[in-house]
């Protein structure tokens, strides 16, 4: 496997990258299919979780959300959930904890919050409850929404709406506040997410008008309207684009995978943004743009020990989009600066499928200790592919 030093990285940052190499465990065929295109989108969302010995995924159908379970004989749909949620928006971001699987779902200008709770039956089943639903004033469709819970139990939702970052909050998940604006004057293409922090939650957003990435912090127990001033993650050098994905390790470090707008061959197209528990940021470019291949839709995931960090993204092939594929690699977090291990192909649809795969999704929490580390991706035909990252990285 060929390894190179990226020459355009700022002095003092020794960032190792590699040409993606085939992995024997790469997935080539879909594991199930839904009737909605690109069902694992969108960029900051998480649609999977592990509970009761199984992986679960909440994905859109044309009729609304659908629940899928990974079993010993393959993935199967729990159709009773689709029936009970018929008519709701389908694109979900899922937060899983002792309360169950709580999700914000979004379509056009409508947001809804639902919760899947165990029914206490054998075999294990979920019961769906619609906690809230509301429509934002008329305008362009809302691209995405994300949900997180702070240490006090308070819920937060963030969404980019009409060039602003809006947040809603709830003490119980059912009664939600009116929207509050915590950033404005964004580009129509910008995006945001809400993520857990060690002492609260943070809302992160891109701002292509100001050529920057920013975060605001809400601390556990503070009044809902009290947000810290914006933290400058990075500004300048075309650092902002509408690709953000975040994960928190057990030491309180926030890891953010993002895309910049440099768009030049031979220069890094992605940026890893690292926030220490004390609130200090560092930004490390990675994944060079090539003449015919470009990295996009980056994600980060956390290993079962709560400390291992994995990076992943799509490789677009401009000569033949059906050669698009998903790669993952391990970040050497013990090194300073962190070192990117060689990316390995995790999902590459068979040529006969004529499929351009994209939109990898992974759980918000760390992968389980005693089970596969499943990630999903999909194509415009609604076909869903999986990869088990434990086979690639779990024993390293």
KOLVEXZA-790486 format. One record per residue: residue in one letter; y, z, x of N, C-alpha, C in turn. Coordinates in steps of 0.05 Angstrom, whole numbers, plus 32768, in hexadecimal, padded with zeros to 4 digits. Atoms other than C-alpha are relative to their C-alpha. Example, Ala and Ser with C-alpha at 12.3 -4.5 7.8 and 13.67 -1.06 7.14 Angstrom:
a7FE8800080127FA6809C80F6801880008012 s7FE87FFF7FF07FEB808F81118016800E7FF1 
***
This chain:
x7FE880008011800080008000801980008012 x7FE980027FEF80417FEA8020801680147FF8 x7FEA7FED80058078801F802680187FF88010 x7FE880087FF380C080128038801680157FFC x7FE87FF0800481008039804380167FEF7FF4 x7FEC800F800E813680238014801A80018010 x7FE97FFE7FEE817280108040801A80077FF3 x7FE67FFC800D81A88017800B8003801D7FF6 x7FFD7FE48008819B80627FFF8015800D8012 x7FEC7FF37FF081D6808D80177FF4800E8018 x80097FF37FE881D080AA805C7FF7801D7FFB x800A7FE5800481A780EA80607FEB80027FEB x80147FFF8015817980D880267FEA7FED8008 x801780107FF8813580C0803E7FEE7FFC7FE8 x800F80058019811880A27FFE7FEB7FEC8005 x801680137FFC80D3808380037FFA7FF37FE5 x8008800F801880C2804C7FD27FE97FEE8008 x801680127FFA8086801E7FCD7FFE7FEA7FEC x80068015801380737FDD7FAE7FE9800A7FEF x80147FF58012804B7FEE7F717FE57FF28005 x801A800A7FFA80017FE67F7D7FED80057FE8 x80137FFC80167FC87FDE7F4B7FF1801A8002 x80107FE880017FA4801D7F367FE77FFB7FF0 x80198005800E7F5B801D7F237FFF800B7FE4 x80007FF3801A7F6B80497EE880157FF47FED x7FEB800C80117FA1801A7ECC7FF47FF77FE5 x80088008801B7F9D800C7E8280087FE37FFB x7FFB801D80057F977FC37E6C7FFE7FF97FE3 x80048007801C7F887FC67E22800B80167FEE x7FF47FEC80127FA97FE97DE67FEA80127FF5 x80127FEC800C7F8A80287DC9800380037FE2 x7FFC8002801D7FA780207D8380197FEF7FFB x7FEA801180087FDB7FF97D5D800D800A7FE6 x7FF17FFA8019801180067D29800F7FE77FF7 x7FF38017800A80397FD77CFE801F80008005 x7FE480007FF7807C7FE57D2180017FF7801D x7FFE800A7FE580947FC37D60800980168013 x7FF77FED7FEA809D7FEB7DA17FFF801D7FF6 x80007FE6800D8086802C7D80800480188012 x7FFC7FE97FEE808C80577DBF801D80038009 x7FE47FFD7FFA80D7804B7DC5800B80187FF0 x7FEB80097FEE810C80687DD08002800F801A x80007FF77FE4812180787E178000801E8005 x80007FE37FFA813180C37E147FEB80107FEF x80117FF1801380FD80D47DDE7FE48006800C x801C7FF87FFA80B980F67DE47FF080017FE6 x800F8003801A808480E67DB07FE4800C8001 x801B7FF67FFD804581097DCA8000801E8007 x80047FE47FF8802B81507DD27FE280068000 x801C7FF87FFE7FEA81747DE07FFC801A7FF2 x80057FE7800F7FCE81A87DB07FE37FFF7FF5 x801B7FFD800C7F8A81C27D987FEC7FEC800C x801480117FF37F64819A7DCC80047FE27FFD x7FFC801D80047F8281567DBA801D7FF98007 x7FE6800C7FFF7FBC81297DCA80087FF57FE5 x7FF5800A801A7FE981177D8F80197FEF8006 x7FE880117FFE801E80E27D85800C7FFB7FE5 x7FF180068019805380D97D4F800F7FE68004 x7FF5801B7FFC8063808F7D4B80087FF37FE6 x7FF6800C8019808780637D197FED7FEB7FF5 x800A8017800F806880367CE580187FF57FF0 x7FEB800A80118091800A7CB7800680137FEA x7FFC7FEE80168087803F7C82800C801B8008 x7FF77FE77FF7809C807A7CAD7FF0800B8017 x800F7FF57FE9807E80AA7CE17FE17FFF7FFB x801D7FFF8002803380A77CEF7FF680128017 x800B7FED7FED800980DC7D137FE57FF5800A x8018800A7FF37FD380C87D457FF480168012 x800E7FEC7FF07F9E80F37D677FED7FF18013 x8013800B7FEC7F7880E27DA77FE680107FFF x80197FF380047F2F80F27D9B7FEC7FF48015 x8015800A7FED7EEE80E87DC37FF87FE47FFA x8007801C80087EE380A77D9C80197FEE7FFE x7FE7801080017F2B808E7DA38015800C7FEF x7FEA7FF780107F6D80967D817FFB7FFB7FE2 x80028004801D7F6D80A07D358019800A7FF2 x7FE97FF8800F7FA480A57D037FF980147FEB x80027FEE80167FAD80DF7CD380127FF57FEA x7FF1800F80147FC280B67C97800E80127FEC x7FF37FEE80137FD280F27C6C801D80078009 x7FE57FFA7FF6800E80FF7C9980137FE97FFA x7FF080178006802880B87C91800780007FE2 x7FFA8000801D802280BF7C46801580157FF9 x7FEE7FEB8007804781017C44801C7FFC800B x7FE680057FF4807F80E67C70800A7FE47FFA x7FF8801B8007808580A27C4F801E7FFE7FF9 x7FE48004800680CC80887C4D8013800D8014 x7FEF7FF47FEB80E680B37C8780047FEC8017 x7FFE800F7FE7810180947CC77FE780058011 x80197FFE7FF180C880887CF880028007801D x7FFE7FFC7FE480E3808D7D3E8007801D8006 x7FFF7FE27FFE80D980D57D5580048009801D x80007FF07FE780E981057D8D7FF4801B7FF8 x80117FE9800880B7813F7D8C800480178013 x7FFF7FE77FF180C081877DA37FE880107FF6 x80187FF18007807E81AE7DA48002801C800B x80017FE47FF7807B81FB7DA67FEF800F7FEB x80117FF08012805B82347D7F80067FFC7FE3 x7FF98006801C8080821E7D407FF17FE77FF6 x800D801A8006805981DC7D42800E7FEA800E x7FF380187FF6807181967D5080187FFA7FEF x7FE78004800F80BA81907D3B800D7FE6800B x7FF6801A7FF780D8814A7D3D801A7FF97FF1 x7FEA800E800D811A81277D307FF77FE37FFF x8006801D8004810F80E17D1480197FF27FF8 x7FE7800F8004814480AB7D117FFB7FE37FF9 x7FFF801D8007815080677CF1801A7FFA7FF4 x7FE58008800A819180437CE5801380188003 x7FED7FEA7FFF81C1807C7CD37FF4801A7FF5 x800D7FE9800C818E80AD7CB87FF080108015 x800F7FED7FEF817380EA7CDD7FF080137FED x800F7FEC800E813C81187CC57FF180128014 x800F7FED7FEF811881557CE17FE780077FF1 x80197FF9800D80CF81607CD37FF080128013 x80117FED7FF0809B81937CEA7FE37FFC7FF8 x801D800080048050818D7CF17FF5801B8008 x800C7FE57FFB802D81D17CEA7FE27FFE7FFC x801D800080047FE381E07CF27FF9800A7FE4 x80087FF8801B7FBF81E67CAF7FEA80158001 x80147FEB7FFE7F8B82177CC97FE57FF77FF6 x8019800A80097F5081EA7CB87FEF7FF68017 x8012800C7FED7F1381D07CDC7FF47FE77FF2 x7FF280067FE77F1881997CF3801E80057FFE x7FE47FF97FFE7F5F81A77D0A80117FEA7FF2 x7FED8012800D7F9681877CDF801C800C8001 x7FE47FF880027FE181887CDB800A7FFD7FE3 x7FF280038019800D81917C9D801D7FF98006 x7FE580097FFA804F816C7C9C8014800D7FEC x7FEA7FF580118090818D7C82801A7FF18008 x7FE5800B7FFB80D381697C7C801480167FFE x7FEE7FEA7FFF8106819C7C91801C7FF97FF8 x7FE580098006814681747C8A80027FE28003 x7FFA801D7FFE8162812E7C81801D7FFC7FF9 x7FE48006800681A881137C8480077FE5800B x7FF6801A7FF881CF80D37C8D801C8003800D x7FE680007FF3820880CA7CBE80117FEA7FF3 x7FEE8012800D824680A67CA37FFB7FE38009 x8007801C7FFA823F80597CA1800B7FF7801B x7FF8800B7FE6824280347CE37FE87FF1800C x8017800E7FF2821480137D167FE880138001 x80187FEF7FFE81CC802C7D1A800180138018 x80037FEC7FEB81BF806A7D437FE87FF88011 x801680097FEF819680557D7F7FEA80148003 x80157FEC7FFA817180967D8B800B801C7FFA x7FF97FE48003817180E17D807FEA8011800E x80137FEE7FF28150811B7DA68004801C7FF6 x80007FE4800A814081647D967FF780138016 x80087FEB7FED813A81A47DBF8005801B7FF3 x7FFD7FE4800A813581EF7DB4800880128017 x7FF87FEE7FEA815A82237DDC7FF0801A7FFE x80107FE87FFE813E82667DF0800280147FE9 x7FFC7FEE8017815A828B7DB37FF17FF57FE7 x800D800D80178134825B7D8580117FEC7FF1 x7FEE8013800D817182337D717FF97FE38007 x8007801D7FFD816581E87D6780197FF08005 x7FEA80127FFB819181B07D807FF67FE37FFE x8004801C8001819381657D7280187FF2800C x7FEA80107FF581BC81337D997FFB7FE27FFB x8003801D800581CA80E97D8A801A7FF38007 x7FE880107FFB81FB80B37DA180087FF27FE6 x7FF7800B801A8224809F7D64801D7FF58003 x7FE5800D8000825F806E7D64801080098018 x7FF37FFB7FE6827180797DAE8006801E8004 x7FFD7FE37FFC826C80C57DA77FE4800D8004 x80197FF07FFE823780F97DB9800380167FEB x80007FED8016822881217D7A7FE980138003 x80157FED8000820081617D758000800E7FE5 x80057FF0801781E381877D3A7FEF80188009 x800F7FE97FF881C681CD7D3C7FF6800F7FE7 x800C7FF18016819A81FA7D127FF28019800B x800E7FE87FF8818082417D167FE380007FF9 x801C8000800A814082327CF07FF37FE57FFE x800C801B8002813681E77CF380047FF37FE5 x7FFD800B801B814681DE7CA9801D7FFC7FF8 x7FE380028007819181EC7C9F800F7FF88019 x7FF3800B7FE981B881C07CCF801E7FFF7FFC x7FE280018000820281C27CE1800A7FE47FFC x7FF3801A7FFF8232818A7CD980017FF7801D x8000800A7FE48238815E7D178018800A800F x7FEA7FFA7FED826281747D5280017FEB8015 x7FFD80147FEA827E81437D858005800F801A x7FFD7FF37FE6827581597DCD80087FEC8015 x7FF680147FEE828881177DEE80087FE87FF0 x7FF78017800F82AE80D97DD8800B7FEB8013 x7FF680167FEF82CA80977DF17FEB7FF28010 x8016800C7FF18286807E7E077FFF7FE27FFB x8006801C8006826E80367E0B7FED7FFF7FE9 x8013800380178248801D7DCE7FE38000800A x801A80027FF5820C80157DFC7FF6801B800B x80077FE77FF3820B805E7E147FEC80107FEF x80167FF1800C81D480907E048003801D8008 x7FFF7FE47FF981C980DB7E057FE5800C7FFA x80187FF08007819281107E028007801D8001 x7FFE7FE37FFD818B815B7DF87FE68009800C x80177FF67FF1815D81817E258001801E8004 x80017FE47FFA814781C97E31800A8005801C x7FF87FF57FE6816881EF7E6B7FF6801D8002 x800B7FE47FFD815282337E87800F80147FEF x7FF17FEC800F818A82577E62800E7FF37FE8 x7FF4800C8017819882297E277FF67FE37FFD x8006801C8001819B81DE7E1B80177FF1800D x7FEC80127FF581C081A47E3B80007FE67FF1 x7FFE801B800B81D981637E1D800B7FEE8016 x7FFB80127FEA81D9812B7E5080077FE47FF4 x7FF9801A800B81FB80E77E44800A7FEE8017 x7FF380157FEF820E80A67E66801B7FF97FF5 x7FE5800880088256808F7E6580087FE98011 x7FFA80187FF0825E80487E7B801D7FF98000 x7FE380047FFF82A880487E6A800C800E8018 x7FF67FF07FEA82B4807E7E9E7FEE7FFE8019 x801380047FEA827B80677ECB7FF4801A800A x800A7FE67FF9825A80AA7EC97FE9800A7FEF x80147FF28010822280D77EB18009801E8000 x7FF57FE580048234811C7E957FEC80117FF0 x80107FED80108214815B7E78801180177FF7 x7FF47FE7800A822C81947E4C7FEB80137FF9 x80147FEA8001820881D67E4A800880137FEA x7FFD7FEA801381FF82057E0F7FEE80168007 x800F7FE97FF681E8824A7E237FF380107FE9 x800E7FF0801381B582747DFE801280167FF4 x7FF27FEA800D81D682A17DCA801E7FFB7FFC x7FE480068005821C82827DCF80047FF57FE4 x7FFA800C801A823E826E7D8E7FFA7FE28002 x8008801D7FFF822782277D7B80167FEE800A x7FEA80117FF8826C820B7D8880088003801D x7FF87FFA7FE4827182277DCF7FEF7FEF8014 x800E80107FEB825E81F27E0380108002801A x7FF280017FE6826E81F47E4D800E7FE68003 x7FF380197FF9829C81C07E697FEC7FEC800C x801380147FF7827B817F7E7C7FFB8002801E x800880027FE48255817E7EBD7FFF7FE38008 x8001801B7FF6825F813F7EE67FE67FFC800F x801980057FF2821A81277EF880057FEC8017 x7FF880147FEC823480E97F1D80147FED7FF3 x7FED80158009826D80B77F1780037FEB8016 x7FFB80167FED827C80747F377FE87FF08007 x801580117FF58254803C7F557FED7FF57FEB x8010800A8017823B80247F117FE780117FFB x80177FEE8003820F80617F0A7FF680047FE4 x80087FFA801C820C80627EBE7FF37FE87FF3 x800C8013801381DF803D7E8E7FF280107FEA x800A7FF1801781BD804E7E4D7FE280058002 x801C7FF97FFC817A80647E6A7FFF801D800B x80027FE47FF8816E80B07E6D7FE6800C7FF6 x80197FF28008812F80DA7E6C7FFF801A8011 x7FFE7FE77FF2812A81247E807FE780127FFC x80167FED800280F681597E8F800880198011 x7FF97FE67FF380FB81A37EA47FE7800B800D x80177FF37FF280CD81C37ED88003801E7FFD x80007FE3800580BA820D7ED6801480108010 x7FEC7FF27FF080EB821F7F0C801C7FFD7FF5 x7FE58004800D8125820A7EDE800F7FE8800A x7FF480197FF7813381C87F017FFE7FEA7FEB x8000801780138147818E7ED47FFE7FE68010 x8005801A7FF3812D814A7EE980077FEA7FEC x7FF780158012814F810D7ECA7FFB7FE5800E x8004801C7FF8813780C57ED280147FEF7FF1 x7FEB8010800D816F80937EC580017FE5800E x7FFB801B7FF58184804B7ED1801D7FFD8005 x7FE480067FFB81C480347EF080077FE37FF7 x7FF8801B800881EB7FF47EE480077FEE8019 x7FFB800F7FE781EB7FDA7F2C7FF57FE47FFD x800B801B800781BC7FA07F1A80027FEC8017 x7FFF80127FE981BA7F837F607FE58000800F x801980037FF2817C7F697F848001800F801B x80017FF17FE781677F977FBD800D801B8000 x7FF47FE68003818B7FD47FA37FF280107FEB x800E7FEF8014817080107F7C800C7FFC7FE4 x7FF88003801B817280067F317FFE801A7FF0 x80047FE6800E815D804D7F1D800C80178011 x7FF47FE87FF3817A80927F2D7FF180187FF6 x800A7FE58007815680D57F2E801680148003 x7FEB7FEC80018187810B7F1B7FF4801C7FFD x800D7FE67FFF817481537F2C801580167FFD x7FEE7FE98004819681917F117FF2801A8007 x800C7FE67FF9818781D47F31800580147FEA x7FFB7FEB8014818282137F07801D800B8001 x7FE57FF77FFD81C782247F2280147FEB7FF7 x7FEE8015800A81E481E37F06800B7FED8014 x7FF880137FEC81EB81BB7F457FF07FE67FFE x800D801A800481DB81717F427FFE7FF1801A x800280147FEB81C1813E7F747FF47FE77FF3 x80088019800B81B580F57F667FF37FEE8015 x800F800F7FEC818080CB7F8A7FF87FE57FF4 x8008801A8009817C80807F7F7FE47FF98008 x801B80097FF9813780607F7E7FF97FE77FF1 x800B8017800D810F80237F6980127FE78002 x7FEF80187FFB812F7FE47F867FFB7FEA7FEB x800180188010813F7FA97F5B7FF77FE98012 x800A80177FF181197F6B7F7280087FE67FF2 x7FF78019800A81257F217F677FF47FFA7FE4 x800D8006801A80F27F1B7F2E7FF680197FF2 x800A7FE8800C80DF7F637F21801680168001 x7FEB7FEB8002810E7F9A7F097FF580187FF1 x80097FE7800D81007FE37EF7801380087FE9 x7FF07FF9801881177FFE7EB37FF280167FF1 x800B7FEC8012810B80337E7E7FF28017800F x800D7FEB7FF080FE806D7EAF7FFB801A7FF0 x80067FE6800B80DD80AF7E9C7FF780138016 x800C7FEB7FEE80C980F07EBE7FED80117FF0 x80147FEF800D808E811C7EAE7FF880178013 x80067FE87FF0807581607EC67FE280058000 x801D7FFA7FFE802F81707EDF7FF9801A7FF5 x800A7FE9800E800481A77EC58008801B800D x7FF77FE77FF2801C81DA7EF9801D80067FFA x7FE47FFB8006806381D47EDE80137FF98016 x7FEF80067FE9807C81BE7F227FFF7FE38009 x8003801C7FF9806081797F3080117FEE7FEF x7FEF8012800F809181427F1C7FF67FE38005 x8009801B7FFE807A80FB7F0D80177FEE7FF5 x7FED8013800A80A880BF7F057FF17FE77FF6 x800C8018800B809880817EDC80167FED7FF5 x7FED8014800B80BA80417EC47FF17FE67FFA x800A801B800480AF7FFA7EAC80097FEE8016 x7FF880167FEE80AF7FC07EDD80027FE77FEF x7FFC8019800D80CD7F837EBC7FFB7FE88013 x800580177FF080B47F407ED7800F7FE87FF3 x7FF08015800C80E97F0B7ECA7FF37FE57FFF x800D801A800080BB7ED17EDA7FEC7FFE7FE9 x80148000801680867EE67EA68000801C7FF5 x7FFD7FE5800B80967F217E797FE5800C7FF8 x801A7FF48007804D7F297E667FF3800D8018 x80097FF17FE980447F437EAD800E801A8003 x7FF37FE57FFF80717F7F7E9E7FEA80158001 x80147FEA7FFF804D7FC07EAE800E801A8005 x7FF67FE57FFD8056800B7EB27FF5800C801A x80097FF37FE7805480307EF58007801D7FFF x7FFA7FE37FFC8052807A7F077FFC8007801D x80037FF57FE6805A80A07F478007801D8000 x7FFB7FE37FFE805F80E77F60801980058012 x7FE97FF97FF0809F81067F7A7FF980198011 x80057FE97FEE809781337FB7801780147FFE x7FEA7FED800680C1816D7F9D800380158016 x7FFE7FEC7FEB80B281997FDA80117FF68017 x7FF0800C7FEB80D781698008801D80017FF8 x7FE480008004812281698010800D7FEA8012 x80008005801D813781377FF97FE47FF97FF5 x801A8007800C80FE812A7FC87FF77FE48008 x800A801A7FF780D180F07FDD7FF07FF47FE9 x800E800E801580B780BC7FAC7FE67FF5800B x8019800C7FF8806D80AE7FB47FFD7FE47FF5 x8004801C8007805280687FAD7FFA7FFD7FE2 x80058004801C805580507F657FE67FF17FFC x801A800C80068012803D7F4680017FF57FE3 x8000800C801A8006800F7F0B7FEF80117FED x800E7FF080147FF380397ECE7FF87FF17FE8 x8005801080187FF780077E9580087FE38006 x7FFA801C7FFB7FF27FBC7E9D7FEE7FF07FEC x8010800E80147FDC7F957E5E7FF27FE8800B x800F80187FF87FA67F607E6880107FE77FF9 x7FF1801980047FC27F1A7E6F7FFA7FF37FE5 x8007800D801A7F9D7F037E318010800B7FE8 x7FF17FF480167FC77F327E06801C7FF47FFD x7FE5800B800180087F0E7E18801480167FF7 x7FF17FE98009802A7F527E138013800A8016 x7FED7FF37FEE80697F6E7E338002801D7FF9 x80017FE38006805F7FB97E368019800E8009 x7FE67FF37FFA80997FEA7E377FFF801C7FF4 x7FFA7FE7800E80B4802E7E217FEA80158003 x80147FEB7FFB808580607E42800B801B7FF4 x7FF87FE6800B808680A47E1F7FEC80158009 x80117FEA7FF6806B80E87E368009801A7FF3 x7FF97FE8800E806C81307E1D8019800D800D x7FEA7FF17FF480A9815C7E267FF680168012 x800B7FEA7FF0807E81957E407FEF7FF58017 x801180077FEA805481957E7F7FE57FF77FF5 x801A80088008801181727E7B7FEC80188000 x80127FE980027FD6819F7E697FEE80028019 x80107FFB7FE87FAA81BF7E9E7FE47FF47FFE x801C800780037F6681AC7E827FFB7FE87FEE x8003801780117F7081697E60800E7FE8800E x7FF280187FF57F8781217E70801E80037FFE x7FE3800180017FD081157E7F80087FE57FF4 x7FFD8019800E7FDE80E07E4B801D7FF87FFD x7FE7800D8006801A80B27E487FFA7FE77FEF x800380188011802480797E1680167FEC8005 x7FEC80158000804980377E177FF87FEC7FEA x800680128017804C7FFD7DE5800D7FE58004 x7FF4801B7FFF805F7FB57DD8800C7FF97FE4 x7FF28008801980857F8F7DA27FED7FFB7FE9 x80148004801580457F837D7C7FF5801A7FF4 x80097FE68009803C7FCD7D707FE7800B800E x80187FF77FF180027FD37DA1800880178013 x7FFA7FE87FF07FFF80177DC47FEB80028016 x80107FFE7FE97FE380207E0A8002801D800B x7FFF7FE57FF47FD180617E2E7FF87FFF801D x80097FFB7FE57FC980797E757FFC801E8004 x80067FE47FFA7FAB80B97E8F800A8005801D x7FF47FFC7FE67FD780CF7EC97FF180158011 x80107FED7FF17FA781077EDC7FED7FF08013 x8012800F7FEE7F7880D17EF8800F7FF58018 x7FF1800A7FE97FB180B97F25800C80168011 x7FF07FEC7FF17FD480FA7F397FF5801C7FFD x80087FE580067FAF81367F1E7FF2800F8016 x800F7FF27FEA7F8681457F5D800F7FFE801A x7FF280037FE87FBD81397F8F801180188007 
***
